[in-house]
Amino acid sequence: MITQRFNTNIEWRNYWAPNHYIYGMFQLIEYLEIHIKHERHTEMIEIGSYMGESTMLFASSGLFNRITCIDPFEGDEEFNHLFNYTWDEVYSEFLMNTRYFNDIITLHKDYSHEINHIYKDMAYDFIYLDGSKKYEDVKKDLELYLPKLKDDGIIGGHGYQEQFGGVIKAVNELVGEPDKIFRDYSWVKKL
């Protein structure tokens, strides 16, 4: 199966070497290892988990005691159109990629703006936004989930690149320019 991070296809990401997606995640995880206090219970939220590739990498890092994933597994997705995938296939791939971490991963099959109220404020060490890349959606996720971060928390996401101008605009408006942008265009801001 062609995937976004583990087995990417040059047809989908023809403007960079295909291994940038995986190396960028390694850089992000290394950054998190340096900047998250490991001596306490650590939790993260991932908005937009898709096939669970980044979820598996976050879980494999050992940095988090609990990972909450939010993804409705429905809607318009370029990758599904390009490779003729159904949402059932994507969801099955998510389950396969995360199968070793069922004890720390909780999945909510819903939209982030529909369930933000169930998460406690000031409870999370890291929040990673990788859902919609539209300005309004990124802005809404930032507004709804920034209060969920601990005082020394880190907000981040994917798609801080010219192709996704809405991501850049929303991030810069709500948290300022990122502290770091990685090879896969993931970004982070320590608050």
N, C-alpha and C positions, 0 to 999 in steps of 0.2 A: 504494500500500500504506500502510495506517495503521501508524505506527511510534511508539515511545515518546518519542523526542526530536525528530526532524526533522518529522514529520507526525502529531502526536498528535491524539487525538480527545477532545472534551470529555466524552463518555460514559464514558471510562475514567478521566479525572482531572478530575471535575466540581467539585472543591473548591478549585481555583486556576485562574488564567489559564493557558491551554495553553502559552504561551511560557516559563514558568518553568523547564521542563525544560532547554531549550537555554541560557538565560541563566545558570542555576546552573552548568552545565558551563563556561561562559566565565569565571565568577567563580573556579571551582576551578582552572582552567588559569592564570589570572592569579596566583593565590596560589602555585601551584607554580613559576611563572616567577620569582617573587621569592625563594622559599625553597630552591630546588634549585640547587646549584653547577653551572653550565653548562660550566665550563672542563675538565671531566673526562668520561669515558665514563659515561653515565647509563642505567639500566635500571629497568623497572617490571614488575610483575605485575598483571594484571587478572583477578580471580576473578568469573566471571559476565559474559560478553561479549555474550550474546544476539544482537541484530542487528548488532552492531559499530558502532553509532553513536558511543558514547563512545570506543571504540577508535580510530575514525577521527579524532575530535577530538584525542585524546592524540597520535596519530601526526602529525597536521597541525601541532601546536604546535611541532614541532622540538625539544622538550625532551628526547626520549629517543632514544638510539641503538638500543635494543632494547626491544620490548614483548612480553611473554609473556602470552598469553591462555589461560585455563582455563575450559572450558565443556563439559559432556557433551552438550548439545543433546538432552536427553531429560528426562522427568519431568513433574510437574504445574506448569503455568504459567498464571496468570490471564489474561494477555494473549492467549495462544493460544486459550483457551476463548472469550473475548469476541469475537474477530475470526475465529474458525474457522481459525487457522493451524496448519499441521503443522510439525514440527521440521525437515523438509526445506526448507520455505519459509523458516523462520527462518535456517537455516544458509546457504542461497543468498543471503539478504539480507546476512548477515555477510560473505560472500565479495565481494559487490558493493561494500559500503561500505568494505572494507579493501583493495580491489584495487590501489590505487596505492602501497601500503606493504608489499608482500610481502617486501621486502628487510630490513625491521626488525621485522615481526610474525611471531611463532611461535605457532601455535594447538595446544593439547593438548585433544583431545576426550575429556575424562575429568572425574572429580570431584576437587576440590582435595585432599581428604583421602586420595585414593588415590595421588597422585603428588608429595606435598610433599617426599619424600625425594630427588627428583632435582634440587632447587634448592639451591644453596649458601647456607650461612648468611652473614650480613653482606655480601651482594652486591648488594642492590637499594636504589635511592633512594626508590622510592615503590611502595606496594602499595594497590590499590583493590579493596575488597570489595563486589561487587554481585550476589552469588548469592542463596542462600536468605536470607530475612529472619527465620527462626526462631532463637530464642535459642541453642539447642544448636549449630546450624550456624555461626552467627556466632562464638560462643565458640570452637568448634573451629578455625575458620579463623584467628582471632586467635592462639590458642595455637600453631598449627602454622606460621604465617607471620611472626609478629613476629620470630623469630630470623633470618629471611631479610633483614631490613633492615640497612643500614649504620648506624653509630653516630649519624649525623645524618639518618637516614631519616625519611620521612613515611608514616604509615599513614592510610588514609581509606576511605571507602565511601559507599554510598548508603542512604537510608531511615532517617535519624535523625529520626524523627517519631512522633507518638503512635500512628498507625496500625500501626507496626512496633515495639511495645514491646520485643520481643526484641532488636532492634538496639540500642536505647538501653541496656537493661540489660547486655548483653554488653560493649558499648563502655565504659560507665562502670566496670564491674567490672575490666576487663583493662587499659585504658589511661587511664581517667579521662575527665572531660568533654572533648569536642572543643575544640580551639583556635578553630575556626571552623565554622559551619554555613551552607551556601549556599542560594540560593533554591530549588534542586531537592531540598533535604534531603540533599545530599552533605555529608560531614563530614571533617575532617582533624585529625590530632594529630601534631605534630613531636616526635620522640623525642630 
